[in-house]
Amino acid sequence: MVKSSAMRFIAFILQYITGVLLFIIIGSLPVLLRDLTFDTEGYFNSISDLAVKIFTLSNLTYDGRHEMLPAVLGRFFYSMKTLGMALFAATALAFLLSYLIVLFFEKKKDYILSFIEIIRSIPDVLWMFLLQAAVVWVFKTYGVKFVQTTSLGSDHQAVLLPLISLSLPTFLFLTQIIVLKIFEELDKQYILLAKAKGLSYFYMLNVHVVRNISQDLKGHFKTIVWMMLSTLFMVEYIFNLNGLMLFNIKYVSVELFVFSCILFFTPFFLIYRLIDFRRVSI
């Protein structure tokens, strides 16, 4: 048992180091293609220098002069907080809407899912501009400004519109998946057996169905995370959020890009490995 745990821990460390090295190798590619020529020597020197800096956390700068860690960590936690709040809101609302569809609109679920698919086809950037335009229109028409449309310093932070923009695609995606999976489960034999035993519909839905579809939802977790990260890039730019994505736009450098990728990679790598560990343990 101890040997097996030690081997899993070693494999965990090696996988993480491999992931970090891949980010360094890929992030250094601009050096290889510098001035439209293959600078092989400079590429391998860049990989070596960058690996030393990242694994020792020394001499890291985002513009060649200023230290990276103090500037990056606060913005990283801000981006992760925004991402976490949007993910929580999207998941909660998706389950709520899915329950409403299953309990009250079963006959119209195909129309509702088709409508959701149409909304999902609208580009995320367009939704962000439409939300801002709606707030501006309300302000010009009625003189009421109920939300901040873009961040302007620490005293005027945009919160609601970025959260809506970030959570909306995930909310729609999750709603489609949850509704379809619930109705798949409701057609299975164990549901008929539960009905024959006199179990209530709401009990079967909460205890048996949700528990069974949770594994399918975990399988979509990676897709959801990468979808939200790509949307987060646009959200921070459009709403001028003081996050790590916007910081990468302002200060373009190999060191900053690679280190930012590693920062975002680390917590989700830990979550993925934890999910896999629990699955193996079960």
Phi and psi in degrees as GROMACS dihedral restraints (atoms count N, CA, C in turn):
[ dihedral_restraints ]
;  ai    aj    ak    al  type     phi  dphi    fc
    3     4     5     6     1   -65.2    20    10
    4     5     6     7     1   -41.0    20    10
    6     7     8     9     1   -63.9    20    10
    7     8     9    10     1   -41.3    20    10
    9    10    11    12     1   -64.3    20    10
   10    11    12    13     1   -41.5    20    10
   12    13    14    15     1   -64.9    20    10
   13    14    15    16     1   -39.0    20    10
   15    16    17    18     1   -64.7    20    10
   16    17    18    19     1   -40.6    20    10
   18    19    20    21     1   -65.7    20    10
   19    20    21    22     1   -39.2    20    10
   21    22    23    24     1   -65.4    20    10
   22    23    24    25     1   -38.6    20    10
   24    25    26    27     1   -66.6    20    10
   25    26    27    28     1   -41.6    20    10
   27    28    29    30     1   -63.9    20    10
   28    29    30    31     1   -42.3    20    10
   30    31    32    33     1   -62.7    20    10
   31    32    33    34     1   -38.5    20    10
   33    34    35    36     1   -60.8    20    10
   34    35    36    37     1   -47.2    20    10
   36    37    38    39     1   -63.9    20    10
   37    38    39    40     1   -44.0    20    10
   39    40    41    42     1   -64.7    20    10
   40    41    42    43     1   -39.3    20    10
   42    43    44    45     1   -64.2    20    10
   43    44    45    46     1   -40.8    20    10
   45    46    47    48     1   -66.2    20    10
   46    47    48    49     1   -45.4    20    10
   48    49    50    51     1   -62.0    20    10
   49    50    51    52     1   -40.3    20    10
   51    52    53    54     1   -61.2    20    10
   52    53    54    55     1   -43.2    20    10
   54    55    56    57     1   -61.7    20    10
   55    56    57    58     1   -42.7    20    10
   57    58    59    60     1   -63.1    20    10
   58    59    60    61     1   -43.5    20    10
   60    61    62    63     1   -63.4    20    10
   61    62    63    64     1   -36.6    20    10
   63    64    65    66     1   -64.3    20    10
   64    65    66    67     1   -40.5    20    10
   66    67    68    69     1   -62.5    20    10
   67    68    69    70     1   -40.3    20    10
   69    70    71    72     1   -65.8    20    10
   70    71    72    73     1   -44.0    20    10
   72    73    74    75     1   -64.6    20    10
   73    74    75    76     1   -46.0    20    10
   75    76    77    78     1   -70.7    20    10
   76    77    78    79     1   -41.0    20    10
   78    79    80    81     1   -65.9    20    10
   79    80    81    82     1   -23.6    20    10
   81    82    83    84     1   -86.6    20    10
   82    83    84    85     1    -0.9    20    10
   84    85    86    87     1   -57.0    20    10
   85    86    87    88     1   -36.4    20    10
   87    88    89    90     1   -57.0    20    10
   88    89    90    91     1   -29.3    20    10
   90    91    92    93     1   -68.7    20    10
   91    92    93    94     1   -36.7    20    10
   93    94    95    96     1   -63.4    20    10
   94    95    96    97     1   -35.5    20    10
   96    97    98    99     1  -103.3    20    10
   97    98    99   100     1    26.3    20    10
   99   100   101   102     1   -65.2    20    10
  100   101   102   103     1   133.9    20    10
  102   103   104   105     1    56.9    20    10
  103   104   105   106     1    32.8    20    10
  105   106   107   108     1    59.7    20    10
  106   107   108   109     1    25.3    20    10
  108   109   110   111     1  -130.1    20    10
  109   110   111   112     1   157.8    20    10
  111   112   113   114     1   -86.6    20    10
  112   113   114   115     1   100.8    20    10
  114   115   116   117     1   -93.5    20    10
  115   116   117   118     1    77.8    20    10
  117   118   119   120     1   -63.2    20    10
  118   119   120   121     1   -44.6    20    10
  120   121   122   123     1   -62.8    20    10
  121   122   123   124     1   -44.9    20    10
  123   124   125   126     1   -64.0    20    10
  124   125   126   127     1   -33.5    20    10
  126   127   128   129     1   -64.2    20    10
  127   128   129   130     1   -49.3    20    10
  129   130   131   132     1   -69.4    20    10
  130   131   132   133     1   -32.6    20    10
  132   133   134   135     1   -65.9    20    10
  133   134   135   136     1   -39.2    20    10
  135   136   137   138     1   -64.4    20    10
  136   137   138   139     1   -42.8    20    10
  138   139   140   141     1   -61.1    20    10
  139   140   141   142     1   -45.0    20    10
  141   142   143   144     1   -63.9    20    10
  142   143   144   145     1   -48.6    20    10
  144   145   146   147     1   -63.1    20    10
  145   146   147   148     1   -43.2    20    10
  147   148   149   150     1   -67.2    20    10
  148   149   150   151     1   -39.1    20    10
  150   151   152   153     1   -62.4    20    10
  151   152   153   154     1   -43.1    20    10
  153   154   155   156     1   -62.7    20    10
  154   155   156   157     1   -45.0    20    10
  156   157   158   159     1   -62.7    20    10
  157   158   159   160     1   -42.5    20    10
  159   160   161   162     1   -74.2    20    10
  160   161   162   163     1   -43.3    20    10
  162   163   164   165     1   -73.0    20    10
  163   164   165   166     1   -22.3    20    10
  165   166   167   168     1  -102.2    20    10
  166   167   168   169     1    -9.3    20    10
  168   169   170   171     1    53.0    20    10
  169   170   171   172     1    44.2    20    10
  171   172   173   174     1  -128.8    20    10
  172   173   174   175     1   147.1    20    10
  174   175   176   177     1    60.7    20    10
  175   176   177   178     1    27.1    20    10
  177   178   179   180     1   -86.5    20    10
  178   179   180   181     1   123.5    20    10
  180   181   182   183     1  -130.1    20    10
  181   182   183   184     1   154.5    20    10
  183   184   185   186     1  -102.0    20    10
  184   185   186   187     1   -11.2    20    10
  186   187   188   189     1  -140.2    20    10
  187   188   189   190     1    17.9    20    10
  189   190   191   192     1    87.0    20    10
  190   191   192   193     1    -8.4    20    10
  192   193   194   195     1  -130.2    20    10
  193   194   195   196     1   -46.4    20    10
  195   196   197   198     1   -92.0    20    10
  196   197   198   199     1   142.6    20    10
  198   199   200   201     1   -64.2    20    10
  199   200   201   202     1   140.8    20    10
  201   202   203   204     1   -80.3    20    10
  202   203   204   205     1   -44.4    20    10
  204   205   206   207     1   -56.2    20    10
  205   206   207   208     1   -49.5    20    10
  207   208   209   210     1   -61.3    20    10
  208   209   210   211     1   -33.0    20    10
  210   211   212   213     1   -81.3    20    10
  211   212   213   214     1   -29.8    20    10
  213   214   215   216     1   -90.0    20    10
  214   215   216   217     1   -42.1    20    10
  216   217   218   219     1   -61.1    20    10
  217   218   219   220     1   -44.4    20    10
  219   220   221   222     1   -62.0    20    10
  220   221   222   223     1   -41.3    20    10
  222   223   224   225     1   -69.2    20    10
  223   224   225   226     1   -34.4    20    10
  225   226   227   228     1   -63.3    20    10
  226   227   228   229     1   -47.0    20    10
  228   229   230   231     1   -65.3    20    10
  229   230   231   232     1   -32.6    20    10
  231   232   233   234     1   -65.6    20    10
  232   233   234   235     1   -44.6    20    10
  234   235   236   237     1   -63.8    20    10
  235   236   237   238     1   -41.4    20    10
  237   238   239   240     1   -67.7    20    10
  238   239   240   241     1   -36.3    20    10
  240   241   242   243     1   -64.4    20    10
  241   242   243   244     1   -43.9    20    10
  243   244   245   246     1   -61.6    20    10
  244   245   246   247     1   -43.9    20    10
  246   247   248   249     1   -63.8    20    10
  247   248   249   250     1   -44.2    20    10
  249   250   251   252     1   -64.9    20    10
  250   251   252   253     1   -42.8    20    10
  252   253   254   255     1   -63.1    20    10
  253   254   255   256     1   -41.8    20    10
  255   256   257   258     1   -66.8    20    10
  256   257   258   259     1   -40.1    20    10
  258   259   260   261     1   -65.4    20    10
  259   260   261   262     1   -42.8    20    10
  261   262   263   264     1   -63.2    20    10
  262   263   264   265     1   -46.3    20    10
  264   265   266   267     1   -63.1    20    10
  265   266   267   268     1   -44.0    20    10
  267   268   269   270     1   -63.6    20    10
  268   269   270   271     1   -42.1    20    10
  270   271   272   273     1   -66.7    20    10
  271   272   273   274     1   -45.8    20    10
  273   274   275   276     1   -62.9    20    10
  274   275   276   277     1   -45.6    20    10
  276   277   278   279     1   -68.6    20    10
  277   278   279   280     1   -34.1    20    10
  279   280   281   282     1   -65.1    20    10
  280   281   282   283     1   -42.6    20    10
  282   283   284   285     1   -66.3    20    10
  283   284   285   286     1   -40.0    20    10
  285   286   287   288     1   -62.2    20    10
  286   287   288   289     1   -49.3    20    10
  288   289   290   291     1   -65.8    20    10
  289   290   291   292     1   -37.6    20    10
  291   292   293   294     1   -62.9    20    10
  292   293   294   295     1   -42.1    20    10
  294   295   296   297     1   -62.2    20    10
  295   296   297   298     1   -42.3    20    10
  297   298   299   300     1   -62.4    20    10
  298   299   300   301     1   -41.5    20    10
  300   301   302   303     1   -65.2    20    10
  301   302   303   304     1   -45.2    20    10
  303   304   305   306     1   -67.4    20    10
  304   305   306   307     1   -40.0    20    10
  306   307   308   309     1   -83.3    20    10
  307   308   309   310     1   -33.5    20    10
  309   310   311   312     1  -122.9    20    10
  310   311   312   313     1   -19.2    20    10
  312   313   314   315     1  -129.2    20    10
  313   314   315   316     1    38.8    20    10
  315   316   317   318     1   -59.8    20    10
  316   317   318   319     1   -40.8    20    10
  318   319   320   321     1   -70.4    20    10
  319   320   321   322     1   -22.4    20    10
  321   322   323   324     1  -105.7    20    10
  322   323   324   325     1    12.7    20    10
  324   325   326   327     1   -62.6    20    10
  325   326   327   328     1   -35.9    20    10
  327   328   329   330     1   -64.3    20    10
  328   329   330   331     1   -39.5    20    10
  330   331   332   333     1   -67.4    20    10
  331   332   333   334     1   -40.9    20    10
  333   334   335   336     1   -65.5    20    10
  334   335   336   337     1   -44.3    20    10
  336   337   338   339     1   -66.2    20    10
  337   338   339   340     1   -34.5    20    10
  339   340   341   342     1   -67.0    20    10
  340   341   342   343     1   -39.4    20    10
  342   343   344   345     1   -64.9    20    10
  343   344   345   346     1   -40.4    20    10
  345   346   347   348     1   -62.8    20    10
  346   347   348   349     1   -39.1    20    10
  348   349   350   351     1   -63.6    20    10
  349   350   351   352     1   -38.1    20    10
  351   352   353   354     1   -64.0    20    10
  352   353   354   355     1   -43.9    20    10
  354   355   356   357     1   -63.3    20    10
  355   356   357   358     1   -39.7    20    10
  357   358   359   360     1   -64.3    20    10
  358   359   360   361     1   -24.4    20    10
  360   361   362   363     1   -74.3    20    10
  361   362   363   364     1   -15.3    20    10
  363   364   365   366     1   -75.4    20    10
  364   365   366   367     1   129.7    20    10
  366   367   368   369     1   -58.3    20    10
  367   368   369   370     1   144.4    20    10
  369   370   371   372     1   -61.2    20    10
  370   371   372   373     1   -38.4    20    10
  372   373   374   375     1   -62.2    20    10
  373   374   375   376     1   -38.4    20    10
  375   376   377   378     1   -63.4    20    10
  376   377   378   379     1   -40.3    20    10
  378   379   380   381     1   -60.4    20    10
  379   380   381   382     1   -40.7    20    10
  381   382   383   384     1   -64.1    20    10
  382   383   384   385     1   -44.3    20    10
  384   385   386   387     1   -67.4    20    10
  385   386   387   388     1   -36.7    20    10
  387   388   389   390     1   -64.7    20    10
  388   389   390   391     1   -40.3    20    10
  390   391   392   393     1   -63.0    20    10
  391   392   393   394     1   -45.4    20    10
  393   394   395   396     1   -63.2    20    10
  394   395   396   397     1   -42.8    20    10
  396   397   398   399     1   -63.7    20    10
  397   398   399   400     1   -36.6    20    10
  399   400   401   402     1   -65.6    20    10
  400   401   402   403     1   -41.1    20    10
  402   403   404   405     1   -65.2    20    10
  403   404   405   406     1   -42.8    20    10
  405   406   407   408     1   -63.7    20    10
  406   407   408   409     1   -41.0    20    10
  408   409   410   411     1   -63.0    20    10
  409   410   411   412     1   -43.7    20    10
  411   412   413   414     1   -62.3    20    10
  412   413   414   415     1   -40.9    20    10
  414   415   416   417     1   -65.2    20    10
  415   416   417   418     1   -43.7    20    10
  417   418   419   420     1   -70.2    20    10
  418   419   420   421     1   -33.5    20    10
  420   421   422   423     1   -81.1    20    10
  421   422   423   424     1   -45.1    20    10
  423   424   425   426     1  -113.9    20    10
  424   425   426   427     1    -5.3    20    10
  426   427   428   429     1    71.5    20    10
  427   428   429   430     1    21.0    20    10
  429   430   431   432     1  -114.3    20    10
  430   431   432   433     1   122.8    20    10
  432   433   434   435     1  -113.4    20    10
  433   434   435   436     1    98.0    20    10
  435   436   437   438     1   -91.5    20    10
  436   437   438   439     1   -14.8    20    10
  438   439   440   441     1  -143.3    20    10
  439   440   441   442     1   158.4    20    10
  441   442   443   444     1   -84.5    20    10
  442   443   444   445     1   127.9    20    10
  444   445   446   447     1   -82.9    20    10
  445   446   447   448     1   -25.0    20    10
  447   448   449   450     1  -154.4    20    10
  448   449   450   451     1   149.9    20    10
  450   451   452   453     1   -76.2    20    10
  451   452   453   454     1   129.7    20    10
  453   454   455   456     1  -131.0    20    10
  454   455   456   457     1    77.0    20    10
  456   457   458   459     1    85.5    20    10
  457   458   459   460     1   176.2    20    10
  459   460   461   462     1   -69.6    20    10
  460   461   462   463     1   -23.9    20    10
  462   463   464   465     1   -86.0    20    10
  463   464   465   466     1   -14.2    20    10
  465   466   467   468     1  -131.4    20    10
  466   467   468   469     1    77.0    20    10
  468   469   470   471     1   -97.4    20    10
  469   470   471   472     1   131.1    20    10
  471   472   473   474     1   -79.1    20    10
  472   473   474   475     1   126.4    20    10
  474   475   476   477     1  -123.8    20    10
  475   476   477   478     1   -55.2    20    10
  477   478   479   480     1   -65.7    20    10
  478   479   480   481     1   -50.2    20    10
  480   481   482   483     1   -62.6    20    10
  481   482   483   484     1   -43.1    20    10
  483   484   485   486     1   -60.6    20    10
  484   485   486   487     1   -39.5    20    10
  486   487   488   489     1   -65.4    20    10
  487   488   489   490     1   -41.8    20    10
  489   490   491   492     1   -63.1    20    10
  490   491   492   493     1   -45.9    20    10
  492   493   494   495     1   -63.5    20    10
  493   494   495   496     1   -37.0    20    10
  495   496   497   498     1   -78.8    20    10
  496   497   498   499     1   -35.4    20    10
  498   499   500   501     1   -87.4    20    10
  499   500   501   502     1   -23.1    20    10
  501   502   503   504     1   -58.1    20    10
  502   503   504   505     1   -50.9    20    10
  504   505   506   507     1   -60.2    20    10
  505   506   507   508     1   -40.9    20    10
  507   508   509   510     1   -68.0    20    10
  508   509   510   511     1   -39.8    20    10
  510   511   512   513     1   -59.1    20    10
  511   512   513   514     1   -46.5    20    10
  513   514   515   516     1   -66.6    20    10
  514   515   516   517     1   -43.3    20    10
  516   517   518   519     1   -61.9    20    10
  517   518   519   520     1   -47.0    20    10
  519   520   521   522     1   -66.4    20    10
  520   521   522   523     1   -38.5    20    10
  522   523   524   525     1   -59.9    20    10
  523   524   525   526     1   -45.1    20    10
  525   526   527   528     1   -59.2    20    10
  526   527   528   529     1   -46.6    20    10
  528   529   530   531     1   -65.1    20    10
  529   530   531   532     1   -46.9    20    10
  531   532   533   534     1   -63.3    20    10
  532   533   534   535     1   -44.9    20    10
  534   535   536   537     1   -62.5    20    10
  535   536   537   538     1   -46.8    20    10
  537   538   539   540     1   -63.2    20    10
  538   539   540   541     1   -42.2    20    10
  540   541   542   543     1   -68.4    20    10
  541   542   543   544     1   -37.4    20    10
  543   544   545   546     1   -62.9    20    10
  544   545   546   547     1   -45.1    20    10
  546   547   548   549     1   -70.1    20    10
  547   548   549   550     1   -28.9    20    10
  549   550   551   552     1   -63.9    20    10
  550   551   552   553     1   -43.3    20    10
  552   553   554   555     1   -67.2    20    10
  553   554   555   556     1   -37.3    20    10
  555   556   557   558     1   -66.5    20    10
  556   557   558   559     1   -18.9    20    10
  558   559   560   561     1   -90.3    20    10
  559   560   561   562     1    -0.8    20    10
  561   562   563   564     1   -84.1    20    10
  562   563   564   565     1   162.8    20    10
  564   565   566   567     1   -64.9    20    10
  565   566   567   568     1   -34.9    20    10
  567   568   569   570     1   -66.8    20    10
  568   569   570   571     1   -25.1    20    10
  570   571   572   573     1   -69.7    20    10
  571   572   573   574     1   -40.8    20    10
  573   574   575   576     1   -62.7    20    10
  574   575   576   577     1   -38.2    20    10
  576   577   578   579     1   -66.2    20    10
  577   578   579   580     1   -40.0    20    10
  579   580   581   582     1   -65.3    20    10
  580   581   582   583     1   -38.7    20    10
  582   583   584   585     1   -64.1    20    10
  583   584   585   586     1   -39.6    20    10
  585   586   587   588     1   -64.4    20    10
  586   587   588   589     1   -29.1    20    10
  588   589   590   591     1   -80.6    20    10
  589   590   591   592     1    -5.5    20    10
  591   592   593   594     1    89.1    20    10
  592   593   594   595     1    13.7    20    10
  594   595   596   597     1   -71.0    20    10
  595   596   597   598     1   142.5    20    10
  597   598   599   600     1   -70.9    20    10
  598   599   600   601     1   154.2    20    10
  600   601   602   603     1   -62.1    20    10
  601   602   603   604     1   -41.7    20    10
  603   604   605   606     1   -67.2    20    10
  604   605   606   607     1   -36.9    20    10
  606   607   608   609     1   -65.4    20    10
  607   608   609   610     1   -45.8    20    10
  609   610   611   612     1   -61.7    20    10
  610   611   612   613     1   -39.0    20    10
  612   613   614   615     1   -65.7    20    10
  613   614   615   616     1   -44.6    20    10
  615   616   617   618     1   -77.5    20    10
  616   617   618   619     1   -40.3    20    10
  618   619   620   621     1   -89.5    20    10
  619   620   621   622     1   -51.1    20    10
  621   622   623   624     1   -90.9    20    10
  622   623   624   625     1   -50.9    20    10
  624   625   626   627     1   -66.9    20    10
  625   626   627   628     1   -51.0    20    10
  627   628   629   630     1   -61.6    20    10
  628   629   630   631     1   -38.8    20    10
  630   631   632   633     1   -63.8    20    10
  631   632   633   634     1   -38.4    20    10
  633   634   635   636     1   -74.5    20    10
  634   635   636   637     1   -36.0    20    10
  636   637   638   639     1   -79.7    20    10
  637   638   639   640     1   -12.1    20    10
  639   640   641   642     1   -61.1    20    10
  640   641   642   643     1   -34.3    20    10
  642   643   644   645     1   -65.4    20    10
  643   644   645   646     1   -39.2    20    10
  645   646   647   648     1   -65.6    20    10
  646   647   648   649     1   -38.2    20    10
  648   649   650   651     1   -66.0    20    10
  649   650   651   652     1   -37.2    20    10
  651   652   653   654     1   -62.5    20    10
  652   653   654   655     1   -33.9    20    10
  654   655   656   657     1   -66.6    20    10
  655   656   657   658     1   -24.9    20    10
  657   658   659   660     1   -91.5    20    10
  658   659   660   661     1    -0.6    20    10
  660   661   662   663     1   -60.7    20    10
  661   662   663   664     1   -42.9    20    10
  663   664   665   666     1   -63.6    20    10
  664   665   666   667     1   -42.6    20    10
  666   667   668   669     1   -60.2    20    10
  667   668   669   670     1   -43.0    20    10
  669   670   671   672     1   -64.5    20    10
  670   671   672   673     1   -43.3    20    10
  672   673   674   675     1   -63.5    20    10
  673   674   675   676     1   -48.3    20    10
  675   676   677   678     1   -68.5    20    10
  676   677   678   679     1   -31.0    20    10
  678   679   680   681     1   -65.9    20    10
  679   680   681   682     1   -40.9    20    10
  681   682   683   684     1   -72.1    20    10
  682   683   684   685     1   -34.9    20    10
  684   685   686   687     1   -65.2    20    10
  685   686   687   688     1   -40.0    20    10
  687   688   689   690     1   -66.9    20    10
  688   689   690   691     1   -36.2    20    10
  690   691   692   693     1   -71.7    20    10
  691   692   693   694     1   -34.7    20    10
  693   694   695   696     1   -59.6    20    10
  694   695   696   697     1   -36.2    20    10
  696   697   698   699     1   -57.8    20    10
  697   698   699   700     1   -46.9    20    10
  699   700   701   702     1   -71.4    20    10
  700   701   702   703     1   -37.1    20    10
  702   703   704   705     1   -63.0    20    10
  703   704   705   706     1   -45.7    20    10
  705   706   707   708     1   -65.5    20    10
  706   707   708   709     1   -34.6    20    10
  708   709   710   711     1   -72.7    20    10
  709   710   711   712     1   -46.7    20    10
  711   712   713   714     1   -70.9    20    10
  712   713   714   715     1   -39.4    20    10
  714   715   716   717     1   -97.0    20    10
  715   716   717   718     1     6.0    20    10
  717   718   719   720     1    56.4    20    10
  718   719   720   721     1    45.1    20    10
  720   721   722   723     1   -79.2    20    10
  721   722   723   724     1   146.2    20    10
  723   724   725   726     1   -85.5    20    10
  724   725   726   727     1    57.4    20    10
  726   727   728   729     1  -108.1    20    10
  727   728   729   730     1   179.6    20    10
  729   730   731   732     1   -72.5    20    10
  730   731   732   733     1   -30.2    20    10
  732   733   734   735     1   -63.5    20    10
  733   734   735   736     1   -47.9    20    10
  735   736   737   738     1   -65.1    20    10
  736   737   738   739     1   -34.7    20    10
  738   739   740   741     1   -61.9    20    10
  739   740   741   742     1   -36.2    20    10
  741   742   743   744     1   -68.1    20    10
  742   743   744   745     1   -29.7    20    10
  744   745   746   747     1   -71.5    20    10
  745   746   747   748     1   -39.9    20    10
  747   748   749   750     1   -72.0    20    10
  748   749   750   751     1   -37.8    20    10
  750   751   752   753     1  -123.4    20    10
  751   752   753   754     1    93.8    20    10
  753   754   755   756     1   -85.3    20    10
  754   755   756   757     1   114.1    20    10
  756   757   758   759     1  -155.4    20    10
  757   758   759   760     1   153.7    20    10
  759   760   761   762     1   -63.9    20    10
  760   761   762   763     1   -44.6    20    10
  762   763   764   765     1   -59.7    20    10
  763   764   765   766     1   -46.8    20    10
  765   766   767   768     1   -65.8    20    10
  766   767   768   769     1   -44.0    20    10
  768   769   770   771     1   -62.1    20    10
  769   770   771   772     1   -48.4    20    10
  771   772   773   774     1   -64.9    20    10
  772   773   774   775     1   -45.3    20    10
  774   775   776   777     1   -65.0    20    10
  775   776   777   778     1   -37.0    20    10
  777   778   779   780     1   -65.0    20    10
  778   779   780   781     1   -42.6    20    10
  780   781   782   783     1   -60.8    20    10
  781   782   783   784     1   -40.9    20    10
  783   784   785   786     1   -66.6    20    10
  784   785   786   787     1   -38.9    20    10
  786   787   788   789     1   -61.7    20    10
  787   788   789   790     1   -45.0    20    10
  789   790   791   792     1   -70.6    20    10
  790   791   792   793     1   -33.5    20    10
  792   793   794   795     1   -67.5    20    10
  793   794   795   796     1   -37.9    20    10
  795   796   797   798     1   -61.0    20    10
  796   797   798   799     1   -54.0    20    10
  798   799   800   801     1   -64.3    20    10
  799   800   801   802     1   -37.2    20    10
  801   802   803   804     1   -73.8    20    10
  802   803   804   805     1   -31.5    20    10
  804   805   806   807     1   -61.8    20    10
  805   806   807   808     1   -43.5    20    10
  807   808   809   810     1   -62.4    20    10
  808   809   810   811     1   -41.6    20    10
  810   811   812   813     1   -65.4    20    10
  811   812   813   814     1   -44.6    20    10
  813   814   815   816     1   -59.8    20    10
  814   815   816   817     1   -45.4    20    10
  816   817   818   819     1   -66.7    20    10
  817   818   819   820     1   -35.7    20    10
  819   820   821   822     1   -65.1    20    10
  820   821   822   823     1   -41.9    20    10
  822   823   824   825     1   -63.1    20    10
  823   824   825   826     1   -44.3    20    10
  825   826   827   828     1   -64.4    20    10
  826   827   828   829     1   -38.2    20    10
  828   829   830   831     1   -64.9    20    10
  829   830   831   832     1   -43.1    20    10
  831   832   833   834     1   -66.5    20    10
  832   833   834   835     1   -36.0    20    10
  834   835   836   837     1   -65.5    20    10
  835   836   837   838     1   -40.6    20    10
  837   838   839   840     1   -68.0    20    10
  838   839   840   841     1   -39.0    20    10
  840   841   842   843     1   -64.7    20    10
  841   842   843   844     1   -37.9    20    10
